Amino acid sequence: MKNSSLRFRSISSKIAWYVFAGTALILMLILGLNYNSSKKHMTSVILEKAQYQAGEYAERINQIFYSAQRIPTVIASQLNQFPELSLLDIGLMLKSMLEENPDIFGATVAFEPGVYRGLSHGAPYAFRDGDSVKTTFLFDGGDNYFMEDWYMIPAQMEEPFWSDPYYETSTGNKEVLMITYSVPFFYEKDGNKRVAGITTVDISLDWINRLMESTAVYKTGYGFLVTDTGRYVYHPNPAMRMNETVFSALENWREEDSLSRRMSRHFNPDEQQEVYRKMLAGESGIFMNSFMFSDRNQRAWFAYAPIKANGWSLALIYPRREALEELISLNSILLFVGIFSLFVLFGFVFIVTKALTLPVIRLTRYTREVSESGNYRQDVPQIDSRDEIGDLANSFAKMMKEIDEAQTTLEDRVKERTAQLVETQEQLIQSEKMASLGQLTAGVAHEIKNPLNFINNFSELSIDLAKELSEILEPVNLNEDERADVQDILRDLTLNASKILEHGKRADSIVKGMLLHSRGKSGEFQPTDINNMLNEDIALGYHGMRAQDNSFNITIEEDLDKTLPQISVVPQDLSRVFLNLINNACYSVKDAAPAKPSGWVPVLRVTSRLVNNTLEVRIRDNGKGIAEENLKKIFEPFFTTKPAGKGTGLGLSLSYDIVVKTHNGQIRAESIQGEYAEFIVTIPIKQ
């Protein structure tokens, strides 16, 4: 069960499934786009074909009707040219004409009563009887033919006329569906044109049935033909021929659907009725949302075209499902081939990725064994693959070797780190000693201050006394030598007292600085003159370095902003920061001196200024500078570059806390190793 789960989560199976899913998505998208595009193209082709086919069939019927129209026109012309023709001659002419025109079932020349040689009836009629053509006389002794529609309408209208289809039974033949085209011919009497009679041709519509039945509209598609009133001349269902109109059939279907309550969502009678009106108006076109008459749940395209000769209309029904069957079949084949290809691709990708990931699997097993056993000295599996996996195996082998080497030296590093911790502890002890020494220094400075006050006071008094003595001796009579000796002595006394006072005040300033650093109220903000603080810290730093090495000397450059107002700070804390930075600068130039060229002058530059309501103090030296890799670590606790015993690594860390945490300021360093180091302290001024 575990192995099965691992196989399912393996890289090869994941890659294969991802490729399979991605390719399947792309395939479905391509097939969908291809199907829609092909469907649109095929639909366009089918509709074009449907329109063409409907027009072609309509034109074939139209040509037959046009040909039939010419026959009675020719007969009427011949009657006008040869009025002496007998009825027998006319019958023979009609018979000859039928023999030459196989599409004509019958033809007649019916004279107006009394016009032809005074006869009340004169209507020779030729018709087909099987394979032969026979002649007869219509209504010989019977009803008056001139009361029939085919005669009366064109005679009254004095223009050609197509009759409605009808079944002919008077010839003794079986019932035949016919249509008659009637053309009047005339004679002149008293300067007026009078109807001389009607010549007709009867056309059997059996050929229309054969033509419509031969239409190839897929398996279930069909065509139908309607008159200018909408009556079916041809329909696949014989019961509807001559018995129904398109409108009555539509109404019947509407009622059937209403009764059965199954109204097809594709069946819209109003749209269908509008198409029928266009057909009867002699228009041609395509109806996109028709239905199969036998099953109104099947949608179809409806192509229609007019029969211009007599105002009829022909329609072809194209079932959509069958029309697109080839496309659906092709798309199914493509889908099958695509799915088969997907599985082949899945297998191929799985095999390839399995072969590619086999080295990774071996490495995975190796790392699992190492993690479980803890033995880093096991040999890494040999992988000869010359690709990224081979590089990975080589890198892994190198890493295991380095881990093994690191493991062997770990104890030494622990010992070394322990020694460093011991050294750090000693430095902390030394720091405590320095703190105690600071307290002792404060006590000593306090004790020194009292006698120092006496020295300063009495030196000032001695100067005043020497001046008074000089004034007292002014009126005393002394020779020139004596007076010169006395003046020299008084001058020396005054000079000595002045020197004592000068150095006494200097010592007093140093003592005040020592007391300030040792006895200030920590954490209490006070308005402070920053420039005075810097002067005192510079003096303390310089003299402190001179106390350690009387050969030490440095050029001090001060650029202090005289307009700087008093700023609220914790003076004893901020002074520690400045003094620490000055001490570090002095140490840096002293340490860098042996490596500097001849003529090099050590310089300490201290500047102060106000920038955007912020105090900025810069302390710069031209000593050994700070290495770039150490710039990011100099404010870390216990980090120092000084030799052991020379520094605790706490000075800059404490300075950082004082500036950033206590004063909400910033402290940063800029340096180029071997050239300079500059510390910038910025403190916002509280309003």
C-alpha positions as CSV (number, residue, x, y, z in Angstrom):
1,M,0.0,0.0,0.0
2,K,2.9,2.3,0.8
3,N,4.7,1.6,-2.4
4,S,1.4,2.3,-4.4
5,S,1.1,5.7,-2.6
6,L,4.7,6.6,-3.5
7,R,4.2,5.6,-7.1
8,F,1.1,7.8,-7.3
9,R,3.1,10.8,-5.9
10,S,6.2,10.2,-7.9
11,I,7.6,12.9,-10.2
12,S,7.1,10.9,-13.3
13,S,3.4,10.3,-12.7
14,K,2.9,13.9,-11.7
15,I,4.6,15.2,-14.9
16,A,2.7,12.6,-17.0
17,W,-0.6,13.7,-15.5
18,Y,0.2,17.4,-15.9
19,V,1.2,16.9,-19.5
20,F,-1.9,14.7,-20.0
21,A,-4.3,17.3,-18.5
22,G,-2.7,20.3,-20.3
23,T,-2.7,18.5,-23.6
24,A,-6.3,17.3,-23.1
25,L,-7.4,20.9,-22.3
26,I,-5.6,22.2,-25.5
27,L,-7.0,19.3,-27.5
28,M,-10.6,20.0,-26.3
29,L,-10.1,23.7,-27.1
30,I,-8.8,23.0,-30.6
31,L,-11.5,20.4,-31.3
32,G,-14.2,22.8,-30.1
33,L,-12.8,25.7,-32.2
34,N,-12.4,23.4,-35.2
35,Y,-16.0,22.1,-34.8
36,N,-17.5,25.6,-34.5
37,S,-15.4,26.8,-37.5
38,S,-16.2,23.8,-39.6
39,K,-19.8,24.0,-38.6
40,K,-20.1,27.6,-39.7
41,H,-18.3,26.8,-43.0
42,M,-20.3,23.7,-43.7
43,T,-23.6,25.4,-42.8
44,S,-22.7,28.2,-45.2
45,V,-21.9,25.7,-48.0
46,I,-25.1,23.7,-47.3
47,L,-27.3,26.8,-47.3
48,E,-25.7,28.0,-50.5
49,K,-26.3,24.6,-52.0
50,A,-29.9,24.6,-50.7
51,Q,-30.6,27.9,-52.3
52,Y,-29.0,26.9,-55.5
53,Q,-30.8,23.5,-55.6
54,A,-34.2,25.1,-54.9
55,G,-33.6,27.7,-57.6
56,E,-32.5,24.9,-60.0
57,Y,-35.6,22.8,-59.5
58,A,-37.8,25.9,-59.7
59,E,-36.2,26.9,-63.0
60,R,-36.6,23.4,-64.5
61,I,-40.4,23.6,-63.8
62,N,-40.4,27.2,-64.9
63,Q,-38.8,26.2,-68.3
64,I,-41.5,23.6,-68.9
65,F,-44.2,26.0,-68.2
66,Y,-42.6,28.7,-70.4
67,S,-42.3,26.1,-73.2
68,A,-46.0,25.2,-72.7
69,Q,-47.0,28.9,-72.9
70,R,-45.4,29.3,-76.3
71,I,-47.6,26.5,-77.9
72,P,-51.1,28.2,-77.6
73,T,-49.5,31.5,-78.7
74,V,-48.2,29.8,-81.9
75,I,-51.5,28.1,-82.5
76,A,-53.4,31.4,-82.2
77,S,-50.9,33.0,-84.6
78,Q,-51.5,30.2,-87.2
79,L,-55.3,30.5,-86.9
80,N,-55.0,34.2,-87.7
81,Q,-52.8,33.4,-90.7
82,F,-55.0,30.5,-92.0
83,P,-58.6,31.3,-91.1
84,E,-59.8,28.8,-93.8
85,L,-58.5,25.8,-91.7
86,S,-61.2,23.2,-91.0
87,L,-61.9,21.8,-87.6
88,L,-60.4,18.5,-88.8
89,D,-57.2,20.4,-90.0
90,I,-57.0,22.1,-86.6
91,G,-57.3,18.7,-84.8
92,L,-54.6,17.3,-87.0
93,M,-52.4,20.3,-86.2
94,L,-53.0,19.9,-82.5
95,K,-52.2,16.2,-82.7
96,S,-48.9,16.9,-84.6
97,M,-48.0,19.5,-81.9
98,L,-48.6,16.9,-79.1
99,E,-46.4,14.4,-80.8
100,E,-43.6,16.9,-81.0
101,N,-44.0,18.0,-77.3
102,P,-44.1,15.0,-74.9
103,D,-44.6,17.3,-71.9
104,I,-48.1,18.3,-73.2
105,F,-51.0,16.1,-72.2
106,G,-53.6,17.8,-74.3
107,A,-54.4,20.9,-76.4
108,T,-57.6,22.5,-77.8
109,V,-58.8,25.3,-79.9
110,A,-62.2,26.4,-78.6
111,F,-64.0,29.0,-80.8
112,E,-66.5,31.6,-79.6
113,P,-70.0,30.4,-80.5
114,G,-71.0,31.6,-84.0
115,V,-67.6,32.9,-84.9
116,Y,-66.2,29.8,-86.8
117,R,-68.5,29.5,-89.9
118,G,-71.6,30.1,-87.8
119,L,-71.1,27.0,-85.6
120,S,-72.4,27.1,-82.0
121,H,-69.7,24.7,-80.9
122,G,-66.2,24.3,-82.3
123,A,-63.5,22.9,-80.1
124,P,-61.2,20.2,-81.5
125,Y,-59.1,18.6,-78.7
126,A,-56.0,16.4,-79.0
127,F,-54.9,14.3,-76.0
128,R,-52.6,11.4,-75.1
129,D,-54.0,7.9,-74.6
130,G,-51.1,5.8,-73.4
131,D,-48.4,5.9,-76.0
132,S,-50.7,7.3,-78.8
133,V,-52.2,10.7,-79.4
134,K,-56.0,10.9,-80.2
135,T,-58.3,13.7,-81.2
136,T,-61.9,14.5,-80.3
137,F,-64.4,17.4,-80.0
138,L,-65.2,18.8,-76.6
139,F,-68.8,19.1,-75.6
140,D,-70.1,17.8,-79.0
141,G,-73.8,18.1,-78.3
142,G,-73.1,18.4,-74.6
143,D,-72.7,21.3,-72.1
144,N,-71.3,24.6,-73.3
145,Y,-67.5,24.6,-72.9
146,F,-67.6,28.4,-73.1
147,M,-69.0,28.4,-69.5
148,E,-65.9,26.8,-68.1
149,D,-63.3,28.8,-66.2
150,W,-60.5,27.9,-68.5
151,Y,-62.5,29.7,-71.3
152,M,-64.5,32.4,-69.5
153,I,-61.6,34.0,-67.5
154,P,-59.1,34.6,-70.3
155,A,-62.0,35.6,-72.7
156,Q,-63.2,38.2,-70.2
157,M,-59.7,39.3,-69.2
158,E,-58.4,39.1,-72.8
159,E,-55.1,37.9,-71.6
160,P,-53.4,34.5,-70.9
161,F,-54.5,32.6,-67.8
162,W,-53.1,29.6,-65.8
163,S,-55.8,27.5,-64.2
164,D,-55.6,25.9,-60.8
165,P,-54.6,22.3,-60.8
166,Y,-57.5,19.9,-61.3
167,Y,-58.1,16.2,-61.9
168,E,-59.2,15.4,-65.4
169,T,-61.6,12.4,-66.0
170,S,-63.5,13.3,-69.1
171,T,-61.1,11.6,-71.5
172,G,-62.0,8.2,-70.2
173,N,-58.5,7.7,-68.8
174,K,-57.6,7.3,-65.2
175,E,-57.8,10.4,-63.0
176,V,-55.0,12.8,-64.0
177,L,-53.8,15.9,-62.2
178,M,-53.5,18.7,-64.7
179,I,-53.1,22.4,-65.2
180,T,-54.3,24.4,-68.2
181,Y,-52.8,27.4,-69.8
182,S,-55.3,29.4,-71.9
183,V,-54.5,32.1,-74.5
184,P,-57.2,34.2,-76.2
185,F,-57.1,34.9,-80.0
186,F,-59.0,37.7,-81.7
187,Y,-60.6,38.9,-84.9
188,E,-61.7,42.4,-86.0
189,K,-65.3,43.5,-86.5
190,D,-66.4,47.0,-87.2
191,G,-62.8,48.2,-86.4
192,N,-63.0,46.6,-82.9
193,K,-61.0,43.6,-81.6
194,R,-63.2,40.8,-80.6
195,V,-62.4,37.4,-78.9
196,A,-62.4,34.7,-81.6
197,G,-61.8,31.9,-79.1
198,I,-59.4,30.4,-76.7
199,T,-56.5,28.0,-77.4
200,T,-55.2,25.9,-74.5
201,V,-52.6,23.4,-73.5
202,D,-53.2,20.9,-70.7
203,I,-50.1,19.8,-68.8
204,S,-50.1,16.7,-66.7
205,L,-48.4,17.2,-63.4
206,D,-47.2,13.6,-63.1
207,W,-43.8,14.7,-64.3
208,I,-43.7,17.2,-61.4
209,N,-44.3,14.3,-59.0
210,R,-41.5,12.4,-60.6
211,L,-39.2,15.4,-60.5
212,M,-40.0,16.2,-56.9
213,E,-39.6,12.6,-55.8
214,S,-36.2,12.5,-57.4
215,T,-34.9,15.5,-55.3
216,A,-31.9,14.4,-53.3
217,V,-32.3,16.1,-49.9
218,Y,-30.4,13.6,-47.7
219,K,-32.4,10.7,-46.2
220,T,-35.4,12.3,-44.7
221,G,-35.4,15.7,-46.4
222,Y,-38.0,16.4,-49.1
223,G,-39.5,19.2,-51.2
224,F,-43.0,20.4,-51.8
225,L,-44.8,22.6,-54.4
226,V,-47.6,25.0,-53.8
227,T,-49.9,27.2,-56.0
228,D,-50.1,31.0,-55.7
229,T,-52.9,30.4,-53.1
230,G,-50.8,28.0,-51.0
231,R,-52.4,24.7,-52.0
232,Y,-50.1,21.7,-52.2
233,V,-49.6,20.6,-55.7
234,Y,-46.9,18.1,-54.6
235,H,-46.1,16.8,-51.1
236,P,-44.5,13.6,-49.9
237,N,-47.8,12.8,-48.2
238,P,-50.3,12.1,-51.1
239,A,-53.2,12.8,-48.7
240,M,-52.2,16.5,-48.6
241,R,-52.0,17.0,-52.3
242,M,-54.8,19.3,-53.5
243,N,-56.5,18.8,-50.1
244,E,-54.5,21.1,-47.9
245,T,-52.9,24.5,-48.0
246,V,-49.7,25.4,-46.2
247,F,-51.9,27.6,-43.8
248,S,-54.5,24.9,-43.1
249,A,-51.7,22.3,-42.4
250,L,-50.0,24.8,-40.1
251,E,-53.2,25.4,-38.2
252,N,-53.7,21.7,-37.8
253,W,-50.2,21.3,-36.4
254,R,-50.8,24.1,-34.1
255,E,-53.9,22.5,-32.7
256,E,-52.2,19.1,-32.4
257,D,-49.4,20.6,-30.4
258,S,-51.8,22.5,-28.2
259,L,-53.9,19.4,-27.5
260,S,-50.9,17.2,-26.8
261,R,-49.2,20.1,-24.7
262,R,-45.9,19.2,-26.3
263,M,-45.2,22.5,-28.1
264,S,-41.8,22.0,-29.6
265,R,-39.3,24.7,-28.5
266,H,-38.1,24.8,-32.1
267,F,-41.6,25.2,-33.6
268,N,-42.7,28.8,-34.0
269,P,-45.9,28.9,-36.2
270,D,-45.8,32.7,-36.6
271,E,-42.4,32.6,-38.1
272,Q,-43.4,29.7,-40.4
273,Q,-46.5,31.5,-41.5
274,E,-44.4,34.6,-42.4
275,V,-42.2,32.4,-44.6
276,Y,-45.3,31.0,-46.4
277,R,-46.4,34.6,-47.1
278,K,-43.1,35.4,-48.7
279,M,-43.3,32.3,-50.8
280,L,-46.7,33.2,-52.2
281,A,-45.4,36.8,-52.8
282,G,-42.9,35.3,-55.2
283,E,-39.8,35.7,-53.0
284,S,-36.9,33.4,-52.6
285,G,-34.7,32.8,-49.5
286,I,-33.7,30.6,-46.5
287,F,-35.6,30.0,-43.3
288,M,-33.1,29.0,-40.6
289,N,-35.4,27.7,-37.9
290,S,-37.9,25.5,-39.6
291,F,-38.9,22.0,-38.6
292,M,-39.5,18.5,-40.1
293,F,-43.1,18.1,-40.8
294,S,-43.2,14.5,-39.7
295,D,-41.4,15.3,-36.5
296,R,-41.4,18.9,-35.4
297,N,-38.7,18.2,-32.8
298,Q,-36.1,18.0,-35.6
299,R,-34.9,21.3,-36.8
300,A,-34.3,22.0,-40.5
301,W,-33.3,24.6,-43.0
302,F,-36.0,25.7,-45.4
303,A,-35.0,26.9,-48.9
304,Y,-37.7,28.3,-51.2
305,A,-37.8,29.7,-54.8
306,P,-40.6,31.0,-57.0
307,I,-42.1,29.5,-60.2
308,K,-42.3,32.8,-62.1
309,A,-44.4,31.4,-65.0
310,N,-47.5,30.9,-62.9
311,G,-46.8,32.3,-59.5
312,W,-46.2,28.9,-57.8
313,S,-43.5,28.3,-55.3
314,L,-41.1,25.4,-54.5
315,A,-39.6,24.6,-51.2
316,L,-36.9,22.1,-50.1
317,I,-36.5,20.9,-46.4
318,Y,-32.9,20.2,-45.3
319,P,-32.7,18.3,-41.9
320,R,-29.9,19.8,-39.9
321,R,-28.8,16.7,-38.2
322,E,-28.3,14.8,-41.4
323,A,-26.7,17.7,-43.1
324,L,-24.1,18.0,-40.3
325,E,-23.8,14.3,-39.9
326,E,-20.5,14.1,-41.8
327,L,-19.1,16.9,-39.7
328,I,-20.2,15.2,-36.5
329,S,-18.7,11.9,-37.7
330,L,-15.4,13.6,-38.6
331,N,-15.3,15.3,-35.3
332,S,-16.0,12.1,-33.5
333,I,-13.1,10.5,-35.4
334,L,-10.8,13.4,-34.5
335,L,-11.9,13.1,-30.8
336,F,-11.2,9.4,-30.8
337,V,-7.8,9.9,-32.4
338,G,-7.1,12.7,-30.0
339,I,-8.0,10.6,-26.9
340,F,-5.9,7.7,-28.2
341,S,-3.0,10.1,-28.8
342,L,-3.4,11.5,-25.3
343,F,-3.0,8.1,-23.7
344,V,0.0,7.3,-26.0
345,L,1.5,10.6,-25.0
346,F,0.8,9.9,-21.3
347,G,2.6,6.6,-21.6
348,F,5.5,8.1,-23.5
349,V,5.9,11.0,-21.0
350,F,5.6,8.6,-18.0
351,I,8.3,6.3,-19.4
352,V,10.7,9.2,-20.3
353,T,10.2,11.0,-17.0
354,K,10.6,7.7,-15.2
355,A,13.9,7.1,-16.9
356,L,15.0,10.7,-16.2
357,T,13.9,10.7,-12.5
358,L,15.4,7.3,-11.7
359,P,18.7,8.9,-10.6
360,V,16.7,11.3,-8.4
361,I,14.9,8.3,-6.9
362,R,18.2,6.7,-6.1
363,L,19.4,9.9,-4.5
364,T,16.2,10.1,-2.5
365,R,16.6,6.6,-1.1
366,Y,20.2,7.4,-0.2
367,T,19.3,10.5,1.7
368,R,16.5,8.6,3.5
369,E,19.0,6.0,4.6
370,V,21.5,8.6,5.7
371,S,18.8,10.5,7.7
372,E,17.7,7.3,9.4
373,S,21.1,6.0,10.2
374,G,23.0,9.2,10.7
375,N,26.0,7.7,8.9
376,Y,27.4,10.4,6.5
377,R,30.2,8.2,5.4
378,Q,28.1,6.1,3.1
379,D,29.0,6.3,-0.6
380,V,26.7,8.3,-2.8
381,P,25.2,6.2,-5.6
382,Q,27.2,6.5,-8.9
383,I,25.2,8.3,-11.5
384,D,26.7,8.6,-15.0
385,S,24.0,11.0,-16.3
386,R,25.7,13.9,-18.2
387,D,23.0,16.5,-17.4
388,E,21.7,18.5,-14.5
389,I,20.9,15.3,-12.5
390,G,24.5,14.2,-12.9
391,D,25.7,17.6,-11.7
392,L,23.3,17.3,-8.8
393,A,24.7,13.9,-7.9
394,N,28.3,15.2,-8.0
395,S,27.3,18.3,-6.0
396,F,25.6,16.0,-3.5
397,A,28.6,13.8,-3.2
398,K,30.8,16.9,-2.6
399,M,28.3,18.1,0.0
400,M,28.4,14.8,1.9
401,K,32.2,14.9,1.9
402,E,32.1,18.4,3.3
403,I,29.6,17.4,5.9
404,D,31.8,14.5,6.9
405,E,34.8,16.9,7.2
406,A,32.7,19.4,9.1
407,Q,31.6,16.7,11.5
408,T,35.1,15.8,12.3
409,T,36.1,19.4,13.0
410,L,32.9,20.3,15.0
411,E,34.5,19.5,18.4
412,D,37.5,21.7,17.6
413,R,35.1,24.5,16.7
414,V,33.2,24.0,19.9
415,K,36.4,24.2,21.9
416,E,37.4,27.3,20.0
417,R,34.0,28.9,20.6
418,T,34.2,28.0,24.2
419,A,37.5,29.8,24.4
420,Q,36.0,32.8,22.8
421,L,33.2,32.8,25.4
422,V,35.7,32.6,28.2
423,E,37.5,35.5,26.6
424,T,34.2,37.4,26.4
425,Q,33.6,36.7,30.0
426,E,37.0,38.1,30.9
427,Q,36.2,41.2,28.8
428,L,32.9,41.6,30.7
429,I,34.8,41.3,34.0
430,Q,37.2,43.9,32.6
431,S,34.3,46.1,31.7
432,E,33.0,45.8,35.3
433,K,36.5,46.8,36.5
434,M,36.4,49.8,34.2
435,A,33.0,50.7,35.6
436,S,34.4,50.5,39.2
437,L,37.4,52.5,38.0
438,G,35.0,55.1,36.7
439,Q,33.5,55.4,40.2
440,L,36.9,55.6,41.7
441,T,37.9,58.2,39.2
442,A,34.8,60.2,40.1
443,G,35.8,60.1,43.8
444,V,39.4,61.0,43.0
445,A,38.3,63.9,40.8
446,H,36.0,65.2,43.5
447,E,38.9,65.1,46.0
448,I,41.2,66.8,43.5
449,K,38.7,69.6,42.8
450,N,39.0,71.1,46.4
451,P,42.8,71.6,46.4
452,L,42.5,72.6,42.7
453,N,40.1,75.4,43.7
454,F,42.6,76.6,46.3
455,I,45.4,76.6,43.6
456,N,43.2,78.6,41.2
457,N,42.0,81.0,43.8
458,F,45.4,81.7,45.3
459,S,47.1,82.0,41.9
460,E,44.5,84.7,41.0
461,L,45.2,86.4,44.4
462,S,48.9,86.2,43.8
463,I,48.5,88.1,40.5
464,D,46.4,90.7,42.2
465,L,49.0,91.1,45.0
466,A,51.9,91.4,42.6
467,K,50.0,94.1,40.9
468,E,49.3,95.9,44.1
469,L,52.9,95.5,45.2
470,S,54.1,97.1,42.0
471,E,51.8,100.0,42.6
472,I,53.0,100.4,46.2
473,L,56.7,100.4,45.2
474,E,56.0,103.0,42.5
475,P,56.6,106.1,44.8
476,V,59.5,104.5,46.7
477,N,62.9,105.9,45.9
478,L,65.0,103.1,44.5
479,N,67.9,103.4,42.2
480,E,67.5,102.1,38.7
481,D,69.1,98.7,39.2
482,E,67.1,98.0,42.3
483,R,63.9,99.1,40.6
484,A,64.7,96.9,37.6
485,D,65.4,93.9,39.8
486,V,62.1,94.4,41.7
487,Q,60.2,94.8,38.4
488,D,61.7,91.6,37.0
489,I,60.8,89.7,40.2
490,L,57.2,91.0,40.1
491,R,56.9,90.2,36.4
492,D,58.1,86.6,37.0
493,L,55.8,86.2,40.0
494,T,52.8,87.5,37.8
495,L,53.8,85.2,34.9
496,N,54.2,82.1,37.2
497,A,50.9,82.8,38.8
498,S,49.2,83.2,35.4
499,K,50.6,79.9,34.2
500,I,49.5,78.2,37.4
501,L,46.0,79.7,36.9
502,E,45.9,78.7,33.3
503,H,46.8,75.1,33.9
504,G,44.6,75.0,37.0
505,K,41.6,76.0,35.0
506,R,42.5,73.4,32.4
507,A,42.7,70.8,35.1
508,D,39.4,72.0,36.5
509,S,37.8,71.6,33.1
510,I,39.1,68.0,32.9
511,V,37.8,67.2,36.4
512,K,34.4,68.7,35.6
513,G,34.2,66.4,32.5
514,M,35.1,63.4,34.7
515,L,32.4,64.3,37.1
516,L,29.9,64.8,34.3
517,H,30.5,61.3,33.0
518,S,30.4,59.7,36.4
519,R,27.7,61.5,38.3
520,G,25.1,62.6,35.7
521,K,21.4,61.7,36.2
522,S,21.0,58.8,33.7
523,G,17.8,58.9,31.6
524,E,16.9,62.5,32.3
525,F,16.5,64.8,29.3
526,Q,18.0,68.3,29.8
527,P,18.6,71.3,27.6
528,T,22.2,70.9,26.5
529,D,24.8,72.9,24.6
530,I,26.0,70.3,22.2
531,N,29.0,72.3,21.0
532,N,30.3,72.6,24.7
533,M,29.7,68.9,25.1
534,L,31.8,68.2,22.0
535,N,34.6,70.5,23.2
536,E,34.8,68.7,26.5
537,D,34.6,65.2,24.9
538,I,37.3,66.1,22.4
539,A,39.6,67.3,25.3
540,L,38.8,64.2,27.3
541,G,39.5,61.8,24.4
542,Y,42.7,63.6,23.4
543,H,44.1,63.8,26.9
544,G,43.0,60.2,27.7
545,M,45.1,59.0,24.7
546,R,48.0,61.3,25.7
547,A,47.9,59.7,29.2
548,Q,48.4,56.3,27.7
549,D,51.0,57.4,25.1
550,N,52.7,60.8,25.7
551,S,54.0,60.7,22.1
552,F,50.5,60.7,20.6
553,N,49.5,63.8,18.7
554,I,46.6,64.6,16.4
555,T,45.3,67.6,14.4
556,I,41.8,68.5,15.6
557,E,39.5,70.3,13.2
558,E,36.3,71.7,14.6
559,D,33.4,73.0,12.5
560,L,30.7,73.6,15.0
561,D,27.6,75.5,14.2
562,K,27.6,78.6,16.5
563,T,23.9,79.1,15.9
564,L,23.0,75.7,17.3
565,P,20.4,76.1,20.0
566,Q,20.3,74.1,23.2
567,I,18.8,70.7,22.5
568,S,17.0,68.4,24.9
569,V,19.1,65.2,25.4
570,V,20.3,63.0,28.1
571,P,23.7,64.7,28.3
572,Q,25.7,62.0,30.2
573,D,24.5,59.3,27.8
574,L,25.0,61.3,24.5
575,S,28.5,62.4,25.8
576,R,29.4,58.8,26.2
577,V,28.5,58.3,22.5
578,F,30.7,61.2,21.3
579,L,33.5,60.3,23.7
580,N,33.4,56.6,22.5
581,L,33.5,57.7,18.8
582,I,36.4,60.2,19.5
583,N,38.3,57.5,21.4
584,N,37.8,55.1,18.5
585,A,39.0,57.8,16.0
586,C,42.1,58.5,18.1
587,Y,42.8,54.7,18.4
588,S,42.4,54.3,14.6
589,V,44.9,57.0,13.6
590,K,47.4,55.8,16.3
591,D,47.0,52.2,15.0
592,A,47.3,53.3,11.3
593,A,50.3,55.5,11.8
594,P,53.1,52.9,11.1
595,A,51.5,52.0,7.8
596,K,51.0,55.5,6.6
597,P,53.5,57.3,4.3
598,S,56.1,59.8,5.5
599,G,54.6,63.2,6.1
600,W,51.1,61.9,6.9
601,V,49.3,64.0,9.4
602,P,46.6,62.4,11.6
603,V,43.4,64.4,11.6
604,L,40.3,64.3,13.7
605,R,37.4,66.4,12.3
606,V,34.2,67.1,14.3
607,T,31.3,69.0,12.8
608,S,27.8,69.9,14.1
609,R,24.9,71.5,12.2
610,L,21.2,71.7,12.1
611,V,19.5,70.0,9.1
612,N,15.7,70.0,8.7
613,N,15.1,70.4,12.4
614,T,17.5,67.5,13.1
615,L,20.9,67.7,14.9
616,E,23.7,66.2,12.8
617,V,27.1,65.5,14.3
618,R,29.9,64.0,12.2
619,I,33.1,62.6,13.7
620,R,35.7,61.7,11.0
621,D,39.3,60.4,11.1
622,N,41.8,59.6,8.4
623,G,43.0,56.4,10.1
624,K,42.8,52.8,8.9
625,G,39.1,52.9,8.1
626,I,36.6,50.0,8.4
627,A,36.5,46.9,6.1
628,E,33.4,46.7,4.0
629,E,32.4,43.3,5.4
630,N,32.5,44.7,8.9
631,L,30.3,47.8,8.3
632,K,27.1,45.8,8.8
633,K,28.4,44.2,12.1
634,I,30.1,47.1,14.0
635,F,27.0,47.8,16.0
636,E,26.5,44.2,17.1
637,P,27.3,43.4,20.8
638,F,30.8,42.0,21.4
639,F,31.9,42.6,17.8
640,T,35.4,44.2,17.8
641,T,38.4,44.4,15.5
642,K,40.7,45.3,18.4
643,P,43.2,42.7,19.7
644,A,42.1,40.7,22.7
645,G,42.1,42.7,25.9
646,K,42.0,46.0,24.0
647,G,38.2,46.2,23.5
648,T,35.0,44.6,24.7
649,G,32.9,45.2,21.6
650,L,30.3,47.0,23.6
651,G,31.1,50.6,22.9
652,L,29.4,51.0,19.6
653,S,26.5,48.7,20.6
654,L,25.8,50.9,23.7
655,S,26.2,54.0,21.5
656,Y,23.6,52.6,19.1
657,D,21.1,51.9,21.9
658,I,21.6,55.5,23.3
659,V,21.1,57.2,19.9
660,V,18.4,55.0,18.4
661,K,16.4,53.8,21.5
662,T,16.9,56.6,23.9
663,H,16.9,59.6,21.5
664,N,15.0,58.1,18.5
665,G,17.9,59.1,16.2
666,Q,20.1,57.3,13.8
667,I,23.8,56.4,13.8
668,R,25.6,55.1,10.7
669,A,29.2,54.7,9.4
670,E,30.8,55.5,6.1
671,S,34.3,54.3,5.4
672,I,36.9,53.5,2.8
673,Q,39.4,51.0,4.2
674,G,42.8,52.6,4.5
675,E,41.5,56.1,3.9
676,Y,38.9,57.3,6.4
677,A,36.0,56.4,8.7
678,E,33.2,58.8,9.5
679,F,30.3,58.3,12.0
680,I,27.2,60.3,11.5
681,V,24.8,60.8,14.4
682,T,21.4,62.4,13.8
683,I,18.9,63.2,16.5
684,P,15.5,64.8,15.9
685,I,15.0,68.0,17.9
686,K,11.9,67.9,20.2
687,Q,9.5,70.8,19.8
